[in-house]
Structure formats: C-alpha cells, structure tokens
Amino acid sequence: MNIDRIQVTVQELIDGYEEKGPDGIEGVVAYGGRLDVRPAYQREYIYPDKDRDEVIRSIKKKFPINVMYWAKAADGRYELMDGQQRTISICRYAAVRDEADRQSYEQCFSVDNLYFFNLPEDQKQRIRDYVLDIYVCDGTPSEVLDWFKIINIAGKVLSPQELRNTSYTGPWLSDAKLHFSKPNCTAYRIAKDYVNGSPIRQEYLETAIEWIAARDGLTSIEEYMALHQQDENANQIWLYFRRVIEWVEAIFPEKRKEMKGIEWGLLYNRFKDTELDPDALERQIKVLLIDDEVTNKKGVYTYVLTGEERYLSLRAFTTAQKREAYERQGGICPDCQAAGKAKVHYDFDEMEADHITPWSKGGKTVPENCKVRCRECNRRKSDM
C-alpha cells in the first residue's frame, strides 16, 4: 500500500459539503464532492460538544489538530478513514455562511456564542486558510480496512461491532445501518425501552444480529454477517427485529424499567410458538417483583417463561445463618447420613447452606429454614 501526504485547506474541504438526508443518513460528502466522509465501514458521528468546540478553537489559534487519513477509491475519489469527527465538526461550523444557512441547517453550531458568519472577516479567512495534513492511502480494499483498524486504535476506541463492520462492508451493511445505526433510527424508536446501548455505537445492530444468528443456529455474529454481506438489503433482519419487539409488547404489555436489557430475541426464538397468557404472566410478575427473596428483578421476565430459578438470584443465607445451622447439626451432612456413607462429618468450609423448605414452596431465607449439606450432596441436589 502506498501512502502519500497532501495538504488541504479548510476552504477546499468544506467546498460542496453535504449531509444527505437527516443526520447524513444517506451519506456525507466534502472536498468538492470527491470525499466520502462516511463510507460503510465508518462509525457514526459521536463527538461530544466540548471536543467539537475544541477542534474549532484549535483552528482559530493555528494549533495542529493531528493528521487525517483518506483512502483513494477506484473512481479517483476518496474515502475518509480517520478524522471523520474532526472533518464533520469543521464543515458543520465553517460551511455556514450566513443566518439563512443557519436556519436551514440544524446541525450547525456556535463556539463561544459565535457562529462562523458572526466572526470578523479576517478571522473567517484565517479559518478558511488553515491547512490540514492528510495522508492518502492507496491499496487493496483489504489493505485499506486493515489500516483503518490500526489507525483507529489511537482514537476513540472502536466498539466490537464497529470493528466487525470494517470487515463486512457491502449493500447489506449499508441498508442495515439505516435501520439500526443512526441517531433516533427506527430501531431505537421502537425498542429503546427494551434494548441497551447506543445506535451510533452499533450496539442495536449488534444485538439484532446476535438474536437472529441464534435463531438461524449460527455460532457468531461474524458468521451471520459473512453469509449476508452481499445481500441487496437487510429486510430479513429488520422484519425479524420488529417481530421480536411486537411479541414482547403483546406478551408483556405493562412496561417497566426492568424490561430493558433482557435478551428478548433469544426468548422470542424459544417461545414465539408457545401459547402464552399475558394476564397470567402479569400476575406472576407482580408477585415476584415484591418478593424480597428475589434479588434480580430483571430476571423475573425470563423466569416466568423458562421456570428456571437461577434467573432470580434468590437471596442467599448469610455466613452467620450458615454457622448457626452447622452448629445445630453438629457438622453432620444429613444426606450422607441417610445414605449410610462412612463420612458424615465435615468442616464448616466443606458445607453449603440450603433451604429446608424450598423457595418455590414458600420457604424463606431465615435461620430456622436453613440447613447445611456437604458440598457434593448440595450440588447434586441442585442439578436434579
């Protein structure tokens, strides 16, 4: 791969700057239309306002803002590899020429209460003449993507899904990002009460792929992306994701904060064809949410579907309660004694506390409901 250094002024960079669609959802171009600011492998714009403003202050003072990297595309145009956040910040500030521009362009911003068009003419020209150092990389697509990963290590760390996106660019990914990866995207609007993470950090897309990959019996997100990389669109995963959310809303119509972050897609894959009674489930949920024995309230939803108590993180006996039971039993494991084993007495650390009457039958985590067994017997009982 060849790497050449060029210099580009801010005026040249902002020439022809355009964000197509809301928040650049359909693409972002600059440098006379020759620079693709947001190729498919690029992350979304995630700059906090304070970082964005510091870029402009640095340019005003003629301070360096570090080199940027472009890749030469096959058609003689360029793709921005590193420096997207700085590039968009510069263009959103310096491309706004007057009040009419400001009113028609909602993404523009002021720095220290001054828009670009508020500045004296000499300060405007100082910004326009500022020289940016650009390294232009010319290589194969795989070389460009490898270089993209390397140079981004030093910047804001790429999320796992942002890194995956660099390896599986294509029509499927471009379409999937329209649904899952834009600020206030459709996936966020319908699922924000159920899914953790940020669309622009690709966490909604990551979640959707993880769920549908599990449905298809695939072992990884990468496997799903590889199989669908050249699909014309991402309709399959988008329709699947919508069905998951619609199923959740139908089965659990009462929204609660505990519902956010549950692996809903995995539950949908398993129970979508099971006949479920939303009213009966809601009655169970209400009881469990006020049960002091249940320490993981979020796990209530998975429990009412699976019946597996491990999701509830039931309250455990304290060391003092275990000690009381140990002394009461004289260090004897009742299961070993009943089985007629040679060894029935164990040291305190060799025994584990358990409920005499299990939680499922109304037992509480109180001293009088505590007994101890040897570790082997207790774990054998837990596996039954």
C-alpha positions as CSV (number, residue, x, y, z in Angstrom):
1,M,0.0,0.0,0.0
2,N,1.3,3.5,-0.9
3,I,0.8,6.4,1.5
4,D,1.3,10.0,0.2
5,R,1.0,13.2,2.2
6,I,-1.1,16.1,0.8
7,Q,-2.3,19.4,2.3
8,V,-5.9,20.6,2.0
9,T,-7.2,23.9,3.3
10,V,-10.4,24.2,5.2
11,Q,-11.9,26.1,2.3
12,E,-11.1,23.2,0.0
13,L,-12.5,20.7,2.5
14,I,-15.9,22.5,3.0
15,D,-16.4,23.0,-0.7
16,G,-19.5,21.0,-1.7
17,Y,-20.1,19.8,1.9
18,E,-23.4,18.0,2.1
19,E,-25.1,15.7,4.6
20,K,-27.7,13.8,2.5
21,G,-30.8,13.1,4.5
22,P,-31.4,13.7,8.2
23,D,-28.0,13.5,10.1
24,G,-26.3,12.4,6.9
25,I,-28.3,9.1,6.9
26,E,-27.9,8.8,3.1
27,G,-24.2,9.8,3.0
28,V,-21.9,12.8,3.7
29,V,-19.6,14.3,1.1
30,A,-17.0,17.1,1.1
31,Y,-13.9,18.4,-0.9
32,G,-15.9,19.3,-3.9
33,G,-17.9,16.1,-3.7
34,R,-14.8,14.0,-4.1
35,L,-14.5,12.9,-0.4
36,D,-16.9,10.3,1.0
37,V,-16.8,11.3,4.6
38,R,-18.8,8.4,5.9
39,P,-18.1,5.2,3.9
40,A,-19.8,2.0,5.0
41,Y,-17.0,0.9,7.4
42,Q,-17.0,4.3,9.2
43,R,-18.6,4.8,12.6
44,E,-21.3,7.4,13.2
45,Y,-20.7,10.9,14.4
46,I,-20.1,10.6,18.2
47,Y,-18.2,13.7,19.1
48,P,-19.2,15.4,22.3
49,D,-19.8,19.1,22.0
50,K,-16.7,20.0,24.1
51,D,-14.4,18.1,21.7
52,R,-16.2,19.5,18.7
53,D,-15.7,23.1,20.0
54,E,-12.0,22.4,20.8
55,V,-11.3,21.5,17.2
56,I,-12.6,24.9,16.1
57,R,-10.7,26.8,18.8
58,S,-7.5,25.0,17.8
59,I,-8.0,26.0,14.2
60,K,-8.7,29.6,15.2
61,K,-5.4,29.6,17.0
62,K,-3.5,27.8,14.2
63,F,-2.8,24.9,16.5
64,P,-2.3,21.5,14.9
65,I,-5.3,19.1,15.1
66,N,-3.3,16.0,14.0
67,V,-3.2,14.3,10.6
68,M,-6.1,12.7,8.9
69,Y,-6.2,9.7,6.7
70,W,-8.0,9.3,3.4
71,A,-8.2,6.2,1.1
72,K,-8.0,6.5,-2.6
73,A,-11.1,4.9,-4.2
74,A,-11.2,3.2,-7.5
75,D,-13.1,6.0,-9.2
76,G,-10.4,8.6,-8.3
77,R,-12.5,9.9,-5.3
78,Y,-11.5,9.5,-1.7
79,E,-12.9,7.8,1.4
80,L,-12.3,9.2,4.8
81,M,-10.5,6.6,7.0
82,D,-9.6,8.6,10.1
83,G,-10.6,12.1,11.1
84,Q,-14.4,11.8,10.5
85,Q,-15.3,13.5,13.7
86,R,-12.9,16.4,13.1
87,T,-13.9,16.7,9.5
88,I,-17.7,16.9,10.2
89,S,-17.1,19.4,13.0
90,I,-15.1,21.7,10.8
91,C,-17.6,21.5,8.0
92,R,-20.7,22.0,10.2
93,Y,-19.1,25.1,11.6
94,A,-17.3,26.7,8.6
95,A,-19.7,25.9,5.8
96,V,-22.4,28.0,7.4
97,R,-22.1,31.4,5.6
98,D,-25.0,33.4,7.0
99,E,-28.2,33.4,9.0
100,A,-30.2,31.8,6.2
101,D,-27.7,28.9,6.1
102,R,-28.0,28.5,9.9
103,Q,-31.8,28.4,9.8
104,S,-31.8,25.8,7.0
105,Y,-29.1,23.6,8.6
106,E,-30.0,22.3,12.0
107,Q,-26.6,20.7,12.6
108,C,-24.6,23.9,12.6
109,F,-23.2,25.2,15.9
110,S,-21.6,28.2,17.5
111,V,-18.4,28.3,19.5
112,D,-18.2,30.7,22.4
113,N,-21.6,32.0,21.3
114,L,-20.3,32.9,17.8
115,Y,-21.3,31.2,14.6
116,F,-18.8,31.3,11.7
117,F,-20.7,34.1,10.0
118,N,-20.5,36.2,13.2
119,L,-16.7,36.4,13.0
120,P,-14.8,39.3,11.6
121,E,-13.7,38.8,8.0
122,D,-10.0,38.3,9.0
123,Q,-10.9,35.5,11.4
124,K,-13.1,33.8,8.8
125,Q,-10.2,33.9,6.3
126,R,-7.8,32.6,9.0
127,I,-10.0,29.6,9.3
128,R,-10.5,29.1,5.6
129,D,-6.8,29.2,5.0
130,Y,-6.0,26.7,7.8
131,V,-4.0,23.8,6.3
132,L,-4.9,20.2,7.1
133,D,-2.3,17.5,6.8
134,I,-3.8,14.4,5.0
135,Y,-2.2,11.0,4.4
136,V,-3.7,9.4,1.3
137,C,-3.6,5.6,1.3
138,D,-3.7,3.7,-2.0
139,G,-4.1,0.0,-1.7
140,T,-6.5,-3.0,-2.0
141,P,-9.8,-3.0,-0.1
142,S,-8.4,-5.4,2.5
143,E,-5.3,-3.3,3.0
144,V,-7.4,-0.2,3.5
145,L,-9.6,-1.9,6.1
146,D,-6.6,-3.3,7.9
147,W,-5.1,0.2,8.0
148,F,-8.4,1.7,9.2
149,K,-8.4,-0.7,12.2
150,I,-4.8,0.2,13.1
151,I,-5.1,4.0,12.9
152,N,-8.3,4.0,14.9
153,I,-6.7,2.3,17.9
154,A,-5.2,5.7,18.8
155,G,-8.5,7.5,18.6
156,K,-11.8,6.8,20.3
157,V,-11.8,3.0,20.7
158,L,-14.0,1.3,18.2
159,S,-16.7,-0.9,19.7
160,P,-16.7,-4.6,18.8
161,Q,-19.5,-4.1,16.2
162,E,-17.8,-1.1,14.7
163,L,-14.8,-3.3,14.1
164,R,-16.9,-6.1,12.6
165,N,-18.4,-3.5,10.2
166,T,-15.0,-2.8,8.8
167,S,-14.7,-6.5,7.7
168,Y,-18.1,-6.9,6.1
169,T,-18.9,-3.8,4.1
170,G,-21.4,-4.2,1.4
171,P,-25.0,-3.5,0.4
172,W,-26.4,-5.5,3.4
173,L,-24.5,-3.4,6.0
174,S,-25.3,-0.1,4.3
175,D,-29.0,-0.9,4.5
176,A,-28.8,-2.4,8.0
177,K,-27.2,0.8,9.3
178,L,-30.2,2.8,8.0
179,H,-32.4,0.9,10.4
180,F,-30.2,0.3,13.3
181,S,-27.3,2.7,13.4
182,K,-28.5,6.3,13.0
183,P,-29.4,8.8,15.8
184,N,-33.1,8.3,16.5
185,C,-33.3,5.5,14.0
186,T,-36.4,3.4,13.7
187,A,-35.0,0.5,15.7
188,Y,-34.2,2.9,18.6
189,R,-37.7,4.5,18.5
190,I,-39.5,1.1,18.7
191,A,-37.1,-0.7,21.1
192,K,-35.5,1.9,23.4
193,D,-37.5,0.6,26.3
194,Y,-36.2,-3.0,25.7
195,V,-32.6,-2.8,24.3
196,N,-29.5,-1.4,26.0
197,G,-26.8,0.6,24.2
198,S,-26.4,3.3,21.6
199,P,-27.4,3.0,17.9
200,I,-24.5,5.2,16.8
201,R,-22.0,2.9,18.6
202,Q,-23.6,0.0,16.6
203,E,-25.0,-1.7,19.7
204,Y,-28.5,-2.0,18.4
205,L,-27.2,-3.6,15.2
206,E,-25.0,-6.0,17.3
207,T,-28.0,-7.1,19.4
208,A,-30.2,-7.7,16.4
209,I,-27.5,-9.8,14.7
210,E,-26.8,-11.8,17.8
211,W,-30.5,-12.7,18.1
212,I,-31.1,-13.6,14.5
213,A,-27.9,-15.5,14.3
214,A,-29.0,-17.6,17.3
215,R,-32.3,-18.2,15.6
216,D,-30.5,-19.5,12.5
217,G,-28.3,-21.8,14.5
218,L,-25.1,-19.8,13.8
219,T,-22.3,-19.7,16.2
220,S,-21.3,-16.0,15.9
221,I,-22.2,-12.5,14.7
222,E,-19.4,-12.7,12.2
223,E,-20.9,-15.8,10.6
224,Y,-24.2,-14.1,10.0
225,M,-22.5,-11.0,8.6
226,A,-20.4,-13.1,6.3
227,L,-23.4,-15.0,4.9
228,H,-25.4,-11.9,4.2
229,Q,-22.6,-9.4,3.3
230,Q,-23.7,-9.2,-0.4
231,D,-27.4,-9.3,0.2
232,E,-29.1,-6.4,-1.6
233,N,-30.8,-5.3,1.6
234,A,-31.3,-6.0,5.3
235,N,-35.0,-6.6,5.2
236,Q,-34.8,-10.0,6.8
237,I,-33.1,-8.8,10.0
238,W,-35.2,-5.7,10.2
239,L,-38.5,-7.6,9.9
240,Y,-37.2,-10.1,12.4
241,F,-36.3,-7.4,14.9
242,R,-39.7,-5.8,14.5
243,R,-41.4,-9.1,15.2
244,V,-39.4,-9.6,18.4
245,I,-40.4,-6.2,19.7
246,E,-44.1,-6.7,18.7
247,W,-44.1,-10.1,20.5
248,V,-42.6,-8.5,23.7
249,E,-45.3,-5.8,23.7
250,A,-48.0,-8.4,23.1
251,I,-46.9,-10.8,25.9
252,F,-45.8,-8.1,28.4
253,P,-48.0,-5.1,27.7
254,E,-47.2,-3.4,31.1
255,K,-43.9,-1.6,30.5
256,R,-41.3,-1.5,33.4
257,K,-37.7,-0.3,33.6
258,E,-36.7,-3.9,34.5
259,M,-37.6,-4.9,30.9
260,K,-34.6,-3.0,29.4
261,G,-31.6,-5.1,28.5
262,I,-33.2,-8.6,28.6
263,E,-32.2,-10.9,25.7
264,W,-35.6,-10.6,24.2
265,G,-34.6,-12.1,20.8
266,L,-33.4,-15.3,22.4
267,L,-36.6,-15.6,24.4
268,Y,-38.6,-14.9,21.2
269,N,-36.7,-17.6,19.3
270,R,-37.6,-20.1,22.1
271,F,-41.2,-19.2,23.0
272,K,-42.7,-17.4,20.0
273,D,-44.8,-20.5,19.1
274,T,-45.8,-21.2,22.7
275,E,-49.3,-20.2,23.7
276,L,-48.9,-17.7,26.5
277,D,-51.4,-15.9,28.6
278,P,-50.3,-12.2,29.2
279,D,-52.7,-11.8,32.1
280,A,-51.4,-14.8,33.9
281,L,-47.8,-13.8,33.3
282,E,-48.5,-10.3,34.6
283,R,-50.0,-11.7,37.8
284,Q,-46.8,-13.8,38.3
285,I,-44.6,-10.8,37.6
286,K,-46.4,-8.6,40.2
287,V,-45.9,-11.2,42.9
288,L,-42.2,-11.7,42.1
289,L,-41.4,-8.0,41.9
290,I,-42.4,-7.5,45.5
291,D,-40.9,-10.8,46.8
292,D,-37.9,-9.9,49.0
293,E,-36.3,-13.3,48.2
294,V,-35.9,-12.2,44.6
295,T,-32.8,-10.0,44.3
296,N,-32.6,-9.9,40.4
297,K,-35.9,-8.2,39.5
298,K,-34.9,-8.1,35.8
299,G,-34.7,-11.9,35.8
300,V,-38.4,-12.2,36.6
301,Y,-39.3,-11.9,32.9
302,T,-37.0,-14.7,31.9
303,Y,-38.1,-16.8,34.9
304,V,-41.9,-16.7,34.1
305,L,-41.1,-18.1,30.6
306,T,-38.4,-20.6,31.5
307,G,-39.2,-21.6,35.1
308,E,-35.5,-21.5,35.9
309,E,-34.9,-20.1,39.4
310,R,-31.3,-19.1,38.6
311,Y,-32.5,-16.0,36.8
312,L,-34.0,-14.7,40.0
313,S,-30.8,-14.7,42.1
314,L,-32.7,-15.8,45.2
315,R,-31.4,-14.3,48.4
316,A,-28.6,-16.5,49.9
317,F,-28.1,-17.3,53.6
318,T,-25.5,-15.3,55.4
319,T,-22.4,-16.8,56.9
320,A,-23.9,-16.3,60.4
321,Q,-27.0,-18.2,59.4
322,K,-24.9,-21.0,57.9
323,R,-22.8,-21.2,61.1
324,E,-26.0,-21.5,63.2
325,A,-27.2,-24.4,61.1
326,Y,-23.8,-26.0,61.1
327,E,-23.6,-26.0,64.9
328,R,-27.2,-27.1,65.2
329,Q,-26.4,-30.2,63.0
330,G,-23.1,-30.8,64.7
331,G,-21.3,-30.7,61.4
332,I,-23.3,-33.7,60.1
333,C,-24.4,-33.8,56.5
334,P,-28.0,-35.3,56.7
335,D,-27.9,-36.7,53.1
336,C,-24.6,-38.5,53.7
337,Q,-26.0,-39.9,57.0
338,A,-29.2,-41.0,55.3
339,A,-27.2,-42.8,52.6
340,G,-25.1,-44.6,55.2
341,K,-21.9,-43.2,54.0
342,A,-18.7,-43.7,56.0
343,K,-18.0,-40.0,56.2
344,V,-20.8,-37.9,57.5
345,H,-19.0,-35.1,59.4
346,Y,-17.5,-32.2,57.6
347,D,-15.6,-29.0,58.4
348,F,-17.6,-25.7,58.2
349,D,-15.9,-24.7,54.9
350,E,-16.8,-28.1,53.3
351,M,-20.5,-27.5,53.7
352,E,-23.0,-25.3,51.9
353,A,-26.3,-23.7,53.1
354,D,-29.6,-24.5,51.6
355,H,-33.3,-24.1,52.3
356,I,-35.2,-26.8,54.2
357,T,-38.4,-25.7,52.5
358,P,-37.5,-24.5,49.0
359,W,-38.4,-21.0,47.8
360,S,-40.8,-22.5,45.2
361,K,-42.9,-24.0,48.0
362,G,-42.9,-20.8,50.1
363,G,-39.7,-21.2,52.0
364,K,-37.9,-18.1,53.2
365,T,-34.2,-17.3,53.7
366,V,-34.4,-17.2,57.5
367,P,-32.3,-19.1,60.1
368,E,-35.0,-21.7,61.0
369,N,-35.3,-22.6,57.3
370,C,-31.5,-23.2,56.9
371,K,-29.7,-26.5,56.8
372,V,-26.2,-27.4,55.6
373,R,-25.1,-30.2,53.4
374,C,-21.6,-31.3,52.3
375,R,-20.7,-29.6,49.0
376,E,-21.1,-32.7,46.9
377,C,-24.6,-33.5,48.2
378,N,-25.8,-30.0,47.9
379,R,-24.6,-29.6,44.3
380,R,-26.0,-33.0,43.3
381,K,-29.3,-31.8,44.7
382,S,-29.1,-28.5,42.8
383,D,-28.6,-30.4,39.5
384,M,-31.7,-32.6,40.0
